């Protein structure tokens, strides 16, 4: 097999810390920036907001920030899925609002068990995604048009479901509301999960590296995997300790992070995940490679609407009510912006599940910081819009860099 000089150089890249740094530099030169821009942006935003108001990085404010990020973050996770195949869903806000209304009507109005009401709302979201996929696959209707119609239709259906009252309160003593507002991990469990997460990162990296070595490919050294896992462990332990100075780590945020980890595994380590990236990179090439492109589109649309339904349920539980404004306002924009700011490309084929987590933390940080500064909401929209524009510019520049690098 004939390889290019660049491929030969990559295979000769030294292992260990030096090799890891060389790999990062090589990827950056090729336009594969990963989450580097959003991490740098988050550090800058936190630094500026902390200087302007020392309360911003307080334990109490960070606890609130994590809890407020969870619902829209889950919706953004679904947006990541559709963006990876180069499509879009503009109706996630309406679907989330409708799911909250369905939950409230079934749980409060009809007296069904809360788990059954949740299941019905999520299944409704999945069904919506399936309908979108059929319209896209069978009739070729652009996803922009399909989901724009869904945005309007499901907003109207939400108003109809809520009826003349326009608002349904959820019982404050219900398990769902406690989960969203009052339930926090015991300290011992939070520390245990931090250790498990670091250990899982090492185990995953070690097994992946062993598979690559068996295939004769370059891989990360064991020492580098240990350093990476220890760094994550230190960060997580500090995070748990710091949030524990007040209320601790909320179960709702843990649930969000768990969904991110599950989706990261599915996207990075499964045949389905490889198919998603392949379709997003080049649809025709994926089809010729034997990938069932229509099935991939169906799966991502169903996942996106399902995550929108879950996010709507979480938002209703956080508010302890479902009303006509649920899922409205800037929910749609924030979910899409979070995915893009987190590094998911609008052109498809680039992005990770962690982008939803990082992106929504950026957006919620801006919102929280400007609220603490007593600035008008108009400023928040302007700042968020500028950050989103910068993220798209970085993505466009990186895409051009990848194209030119690949031709070199």
Helices and strands as residue ranges (DSSP letters): H 5-11, H 16-29, H 36-52, H 59-84, H 92-104, I 105-109, H 114-139, H 143-162, E 167-169, H 175-181, H 187-214, H 222-243, H 251-269, H 271-281, H 283-288, H 293-319, E 321-323, H 331-341, H 354-372, H 377-407
